[in-house]
Amino acid sequence: MKNLILCFVLSLGVVSGSSQELQNIYKSGRVKLVADKNYGQGNDWNTIFRSYYDSIQGNHIGPRKSLLVLPDGSVIVNHANQKYHSKFSPSGAFSKEIVVENSSHRPFLGVLSGDKMFTTIDNMGKLFVTDLNGKLIKTLHLDYMSRQVVALDDDKLAVSGWAIWAKKFRSFVSIVDYQTNEEKIIWEHFTDRPEVVAGNNKKSMPFNYSVRLKNGLIYSFSSMPYSSITGKGLPVEITSLKDKLLLANPNTGELILFDADGNQLMKEKVSWANKSISVEDQKVIQSKAIEEYKALLRRNDTQIELNQKEYEQLISDMEHDLNNITKPIVKPYFSTIIKDSEDNILIFEIPEEENANQFHVWVLTDEGNFTSSCTFMADDYNLSISASKMVFHDGYLYSLQVLKDADSNPLRLVRFKLVSD
């Protein structure tokens, strides 16, 4: 741990004396997220977040929303599978819906150089840049899909991307110049691409299933955490840190610091140990998934009846995997990272207890101190921890969260104040 602290101090070029209000709250050990009751008061959430109940092929996609906080404190909320974005004033009042023409309706991810918004990359490799009012001003052309895009200094963007090769999945991080569209790959990792064949367990990757339905659609899913066909564990996460880029790898516990040109400055590993899913717990998880699909077959549903043989084969494959669970699955070291408004990096551990609504956090301060930790909690909201749904601005945490005991649509745009509990 001492080496990690020293490396960050030297690599960041830290100057002491920065604001430490949030750091002092973290040091209390228990941090409560308290909603600002006046923020967004009077909004008609049923109308604003009407897409919350959207679904595709029976999959609930309504909660797939993200937010962006602009320099003046106004907020943009992105809606999955919708053409519009919702804009809110600095006080949280709903302002208007924005539609960006010729932009594939991609979600906004961040602000570049203080005056431009940028989106994710669409299926054709296009990344769209607009002014702060949503007017399209430029399109960058890349040849991959993105998981994250963050702004760096000097009109540069860092992109966490992925691509499917013939026999491998490629995950990587690149730095893209906004002015020239030139890019530099600074990190990459390859994962073997296994063949998934329904009804042939010898070729199937455990806990990953795929069936072709009568309507021609392919239904695929994974029944076990951290066992996705696209790579075990979780994807790497990136964030800007002063004028540098931090890459955090949940699967290895590594933290890698780059300068804005992509030169590696530091590489260290977190000090805590990761955990695993035991054989017994895997069997419980897999058995529960099997029962859910058996219950699905018992439903009086025309589409289910039409594809009964396909679902029966899927259940057979799942039962095969259940009977062949022999070793633990190693969990990632952490679930996600979020940068606060003081440039501290919050590293969230994977919760040991599901639905406990408490999240243990390690805090890497802007001074390179990686020894403090705390627990985040909230009384009125069921917290969903995600960098795309939780953004710090001027000491507050802006977030999309589900309100407990709501009479109707429970989704809210919330401004939390962090207080010591």
N, C-alpha and C positions, 0 to 999 in steps of 0.2 A: 504493500500500500504506500509506503514512503516513496518508493521509486516512481509510482504512478503520480503522486502529488508533485514531486520534484519535476518530472517530465512536463506536466501541464503548466507549471509555473514558468519554466524556461521557454516552452513552446509558444505560450500565449503572450509572453512579454507583459505580464500582469503589472499594473500600476495600482497600488492600494489606495483606499479612500473612496471607493465607489459605494453607492447606496446598498445597505444591507438589511433593509426592513424585512424583506421576505426571508432572508437567511435567519434572522432572529426568530421568526415565527417557526421555521422548520426545526430550529434547535429545541423548541419546546417538546418535540416528540410526537405530539398529537395535533393535527391540523384539521379544523372543521371548515368546510365550505359553506358559507352563509349567503343565501341569495339576497340581492338588493331588491327589496319589495317594490321600489318605485321604477325599476328598470323594465321597460316594455309594458308598463301598466296600461290597461285598456285595449291591448291588442286582441283581435279575434283570432285565436290560435286555430280554431276549427277551420277557418277559411285560409289563413296563411299557410298552415301545414296540412292542407287537405290531402296531399299526396302521401301522408304518413301511413295510410292503409293500403297503398298500392301493392300489387303482387304480380309476378310473372310466372306462369306455369306452376302456380300454387306456392311459390316462394315469396315470402314477405320482404319486399325491397324498400318499403316506405321509410324505415329508419336509416337507410343509406344516404345520409346527408352529411355535409361538412360545412365549415364556416371559414371565413377570412375576415380579419379585422383590419380596416384601412387606417392610415396614419392619423386621421382626425377622430378615430374612435367609432366611426360608423361600421356596420357589419354587412357582409354579403353571405347569404346562406345558399348552398348548392343543393339541388334535389336530384336524386338518381332517376334516370329515364324520363326527365322532364326538360322542356325547352327553356324554362325560365329560371331566374335566380331571384331571391327575395332580398331587398335592401332595407336596412334599418338605420335610423338616425343614431347619433351618439347617445341619446337618451333611451334607446331601445324601441322607440316608436316605429311601427312599420311605415316604410316610405313608399316603395313601389316595387313592381316586378320588372326585371331587366331581361331582355332577349337579345342575344348577340348573334346577328345574322352571319351566315357563312363561317360558323365556328364549330360545327358538329355538336354544339350545346354541351361542351366539356365543362367540368367544374373549375372554378377559379381556385388557385392554390396559394398565391402570394402576391407581394408587391415588389417590383423591381425598380431600384433607384428612386423610390419614393413617389413615382408618378405613373407607373404602368402596372397593370394586373396581368398575370399569366395563368394559363390553364394546364391541365394534364395533356398528355399526348393522345391523339385519337387513333383509330385503327389504321389510318393511312400515314401515320408518322408525323402528323402536323401538331405543332404546339402554337397556340394562339395567344397574342399579346394585344391588350386593349388599353385605352386610357382609363382613368378611375371612374368614368361614367359608363363604361362598357362598350365604347366605340372601338371597333377593330382597327388596329394600326399596323400590325405586322404578323406574318406567319413564319415560324421556323420549321424546317423540314429535317426530320430525323428518321431512322429506320427501325424503330423498336417501340415497345409499349413502356409506360412509366408507372412506377409505384409511388414515387415522391419526386417533387421538384422544389428546390429551395433557392432563394435569391442570395447571391454573394455580391461583394463589392465589384466595382469596375464593370458594371453591366454584364455580369456573368451569372449563369444558372448552373446549379448542381442537380443532376438527374440520377435517380435510382431507377434503373430500367431492367427489362428482362426480354429474352427472345427464345423462341423454340427452334432448336437445330434438329437435324435428322435423328440423332441418337442422344442428344443432351439438351438440358435446360441451361441457359446462360443467364446469370444474374451479374449485374455490374453497376458501377457508378462512373459517370462521366461529368466533365465540366464543359459547358457550352457557352460560347461567346455570342451574346445577343446581336452585336453589330455585324459579325462576319458569318455566323451560323457554324463556325468551325468547332470541333469538339475533341476532347482528349479523354480516353478511358484511363481512369486512375486506380480502379480496383475491379476484379472480376472473380467469379466462382462458377464452376460447372458441376451440374448434377446429372447423373445418368437418367435417361428417359426410358423407363420401363414400359413394356407393352401391357396394356390392360385389356383383357379379353373376357367378356362375360361368359361364364359357364366353363372356363378352363382355368382352374385354380393354379395349375403349375406355372402358368404364364402371368397370372395376375399379381399385382403388388398388393400385399396385405392391407386390408382396411380401405381400399380404393375400389369403387364399383362403377360400372358403366353399362347401361342397357339402351338399345335402340327401340323406341316406341313405334307403334303402328303408324303414327302420323309422320314418321321420319326423323323426329327429334331425338337427340341423344341425351339421356338423363344420367348425370355423373355426380358422385359425392364421395366424401371420405367420412367414415364413421368414428375415427379415433383422432384425438388431438395430436398435433405435431407429426402427422403421418401423410401429409398431402403428397400427391403424385408429383407436384412441381418442386418438391424439395422438402425433406423433413425439417421440422422446426419452424422458424419464423424468418421473414425476409429482413435484410439489414435495414437500418434506419439512419437517416442523415439529418443534420441540422447545421445552420451557420452558427459560428461561435466567434464573436468579434469579427475580425476580417478573415477568419479561417473556416474550414469545414470539418465537422466531426462525423465520423462513420462509426456506428455502434452495431456490432454483430451479436444478436441475442443467442445464437447457437454456440458460439465459441467464447463469449464473454469478452471479446476484444474491443478496445476503443482505439481508433486510428485517427490521428489528426493530420490534416493536409493544409497547405497554404492555398491561396486563391488560384494559383497556377497548377495545382494538383501535385505538388511535391510533398512526399510524406515527411512529416516532422516527428511523429511519435507513434509508437504502437505498444500498448500495454493491455493487461487483462485484469478484470475486476477481481476482487479478493474473495468474494463469497462463493460457496459451492452451489452448483445447480442440483436440482432434485430429479426424481423420476416417477413415472407411473408404474406401479407394481403390476405383476402378473394378475393378482387378484382384482385390482381396480380396473384393469383392462377388460377382464371378463365381465365385470359388472356393467361397464360402459357398452361393450359389444352386445351383451344380452338385452340391455335396454333398447338399443337401436333395432335389434331384431324384432322385439315385441312391438315396437312402433310400426314397423312395416307389415307385420302380421295383422295388426289392428287396421292398417290401411286396406288390406285385402278384404277385410270383413265389412268395409263400408259399402253402402249401396250407391256406387258411383259408376256411371257408364264408362268413363275413361279407364278406371281401374279394371273393370271387368274386361274391357277390350284388350288390355295389356296384362292380363292375369298371369300368363305363362312367363312373361318377361320378369314380372315382379317375383314370381315364385323362384325363378332362377337366381335372381338377385339375393333372395333370402337364403337360398342354398349356399351361395358363395360366402355370405356373411357367417353362416353356421360353420362352414369349413374353416374360416379364419378363427372363429371362436375356439374351435377344438385344437388349434395349432398355436395358441399363445404360449410361449415358453420363456420369454425374457422381458425385462423392464424396458420401457421407452424413456429415453433421457429427455428431460424437459430443457427448454432454453434457460439461460441465466436470468433473463428479464423479458418483459412483454413489450415495453415501448419506452421511448424517451420523449420528453417535452421540455422545451426551453422556456424559462420564465422571463419576465420583463427586466430582470437584473442580470441576465445572461448566465444564470445558474442552470445546470442541466439536471432535470428530475428523471431518475431511472426507476421505473416501476417494476417491482418483482411480480411474478405470476402468483395470484392469490392462492393460498393453501385451501381456503374454504370458499366454495362457490356460493354466491348470493349473500355473502357476509357484508357487502357494501363498505369494506375497509381495505385499503390498499397501502402496502408498505413501499416506501420510496427511499432510495439512496440519492443524496444530493451532492453533485459535483459543483462546487461553487465557482464563481468567476475568478477566484484567487487560487484555484487549483486544489482546494481542500476537499477531499473525498471521504471524510470520516463521519459526517452527520447523516442521520436518517430519521424518518418520521412516518406517520401513518395518516393518510388522507381519509376523510369520512364526511358524510352529509346526512342530515336528519330527514329532509323533505324530498330528496331525489334518489332514484336508483342510478348510481353512477356508472357510466360507461367510459372507461379510460381509453382515450384515443387522441393522438396528436392532431387528427383531422377534425375532431369535435371539441378540442380544448385548446384555446389560444390565450396567452397572456398579453395584456396591454396596460401600461401605466399602473402596474401593481394589482390589477383585477384579472380574474380568470373568466373569460367569455366562453360559454359552453352550450352545446345542445344536449339536453338531458331529459329524462322521463320523470314527470312529477308523480309522486306517490298519491294514491287515492284520488286521482283526477276524475271528475264527473263525466268528461268526454275526452276529446283528444288530449293525451297526456304530454305530448312533446312540447318543450319550451326552449326558447333562447334565453339563457340565464347569464347574469353577471354576478359572479361569486366574489365575495371578499374573504380572504384567508385570515382566520383568527386562531389563536392558540386555544386549545380545548382544555 
